[in-house]
């Protein structure tokens, strides 16, 4: 995956050329963040960063563990222990790790438990961590539904969770409409100075969409080489670059929070 960058976000990523997979974190620019390369390893799809809030530091992570892979689940559990050590050594009290763990357990609202779920459940109990999981399934397939996308955190960080929402009405892009992940949105009450979180937003109500369409067509014609690639990922990156340029050129901004 590529960094997700723009007016509002700083991107942190890791990508495995061996597995052709990766994970990323996007953090608001108003929240200073630093990627933690020392917590990464070649086996696990995971990225970690420190976010600095008004009074404290928060360690955040994004993780992917493949289905039915106990070896990589054990690698994650070893990484989780390294995260604990890092937090202790750096006096970090808050930690949140979100991801697709492919770990099923009745303790976090699934209707069954698999081997990855058992391994993770045992570690969480021993480490005094908490799982913040939706109360509805996050994945749908021909074989049924499961809750495999959730968050692991320290008790203090878990108490900052205000809500968790799963959009089960959205089209499932991967294998739609038969199989795919539902988007999960968490709302956290972080200890940050909200007065300093000033965002500029697009003024969509006063945008000329005819100008936007004409400008987009012109940019696509000027940058055809970006869109003529056998690699779908590269085509998407080219289109994203064109869309970003078009938004900057045509859309107006307005201040706000």
N, C-alpha and C positions, 0 to 999 in steps of 0.2 A: 504494500500500500504506500501511497505517496503522502507527504505531509499535507494536512489540510490547513492552508494558510489563507488569510484574507484580512479585511480591516479589523476583525474582532478577535482572531485566534492565533495562538502560537502552536505549531504542530510538533509533536514528538513521535517518532516511529522506529520500528525495527522490522527488517525484512530478511527472510531466509532465501537465498538463491537456491539452496539445495531443495527446499520444500515448496518454493514458489508461493510462500505465504507471508503474511505480516500482520502486525497490529499497530494501531496508532492512537494517540491521545491528542485532543485539541483543547487548549486552555485559553480562556479569555486573556487578552493582552494586559488587562488591568490587574490580573492576578499573576505576579511574578512567578515563573516556574523554571525549573532546571531539570534536565533529563539525567537519570542516574544510570550511566553506562555500566557501572560496576555490578549491578544486579542482573544484568543480562547474561545469557549463555547461548551457545550455538544450537542447543536441542529444543529449547522452549520458545514458543511464540509469545513473547511478553515484553512490555515496555513499562518503565517506571519513571516517575518524576516527583519532585518536591514542589508543592505550591505554598507560597508564603501568604498568609492572611494577616489581619491586623495584629493579632496577639500570638499566633502560633504557626507552626508549620504542619502541613498535611502531606503525607506520602500517598500518592495515587498510582494505580497500576491498571493496565489492560492486558488480559490474558486469553489465549485460546488453547484448549486441550482437545485433541482429536477424539472422536468417539471410540469407546471400547479400547482405550490405550492406557493400560495401567502403568506402563513404563514411563510415559510422559506425565501421567498424573503424579507419580512418585518424584519426578524431576521438579514438578511444580511445588510439591510439598517441601522439597529441599530448598527451593527458591523462597518459599514462604518463611522458612526458618531463617534464611539469610536476611530477609526483609525485617524480621523481628530483631535480629542482632544489630542491623543498621539503625533501626529506630531507637534501640536502647543506647547505642553508642553516641547517637546524635540528639538525644533527648527529644524525640518526636513521639508525641502521645496519640496522634490521630493517623489512622491508616485505612484506606479504602481500595479494594481491588475488585474491579468489575470485569466481567467477561462471559464467554461461552465456554463453560467448563465441561460440558457433556457429562455431568455428574448428576444422577437422579437419586433423590432420597425423599422419603415421606416426610422427613423433618422440615423440608422447605417446599411443601405443598405439591409434590409430585405424588402420583398414585402407586409408584413402585420404587424400588431401590436397586441400583446396579453396582458393579464393583467399584467404579470410580467414585460413586456416591458414598459408599461405605468407607473407602480410604479417606476421602475428604472430611466426612462427618467425624471420624475418629480424631483426625488432626485438629479440627476446629474445637472439639471438646477439650482436648489437651492444652490447647493454646489460649483458651478463654476468649475466642473470637466469636463473632456472630455472623449469621447469614441474613442478609436483607433481600428477600425474594418476593416476587409478585404472588398474589393469591390466585392467579390464573395461569394456564400454560403459556410458555414463550415460544414453543416450537410445535409445528404441525406437520404430519406426514401421513402416508397411506396407512401406516401401522398405528396411528393414534397421535396423542399429544404428550408433551413433556415440559417440565420446568428445568431448563438447563442454562438459562441466562440470568445471572443474579450477581449480587455483590457480597464480598466478604470484608468485614471491618472490625476494628476494635470497638469495644462497648461504647466508649465515649463518642466515636465517630458515628456509630449506628444510631445513637440517640439524636443525631442531627438530621436524620432522615424525616422529611415532612410527608412525602407521599411517593408512591410508585405506581406508574400507569403503563399498561400494555395495550397497544393499539391493535386489537384483533380485527379491525375493519379494513386495515390497509392491505393492498395487494401484495402478495408474497412474491418478491421478484425472483427468488431462486426456486425454480421449479413450480412457479405459480400456475394454477391455484392449488396444486396438490401438496406441495412441500415447501417449507421455509421457516425463517425466524420472524416473529413479530417484533416490531420496535418496542423497546422498553425505555421509559423515561423516569428517572429518579429526580426528586426535588430535595435539595439539601440546604439546611439553614447553617451555612458556614460562618465562622467567626471572622467576617471581613468588614471593612469599612465601606458600606454600600454607597455612601455619599461620593466616593471616588470612582464608583463603577459607572462612568458615563459612556454611553454607547451612541454612536451616530447610526441612524437607520435610514433605509431607503424610503423616500417619499413616493410611494407607489400611486397614491391618489392623484398626484399632479404630474405623473409621467406620461409622455406621449408614446403610446405603444406602437403607433405607426412608425415613428422615428426609430424606436427600438428594433422593430422588425426589419426595417430598411438597413439600419446599421449592421445588424446581425448578418443579413444576406451579403452585404458588402465585405464584411470581415471574413466570412466563410470562403468567398471567392478569392480574396487576397491571400488566404492561408490554406489553400487546398492541400499543400504538402503535409500539413499537420493531420489532416483527416484521411489521407490515403496511405494507410498502414495495415498490414496483415494482423498486427497485434491489437486486439480490441482495447486493451488497457491503454496503449499509446494513443489510440483514437479518442478515447474518453479524456485523457489528459489534454490533448489538443483542443477538443471541444470546450473543456473547462476553461482553458486559457482564453479562448475566443469569447466565451460568455462573460468571463471576468472583465476583459477589455471593453466589451459592449456595455456592461453595467456601469463601469467607471465613466465611459464617454457619454452615456445617455441619461442614466438615472440620477435624480437629484437626491441629496441627503438632507436629513433633518436631525437636530439634536434630540437626545432623550436618554432614558435609563434602560 
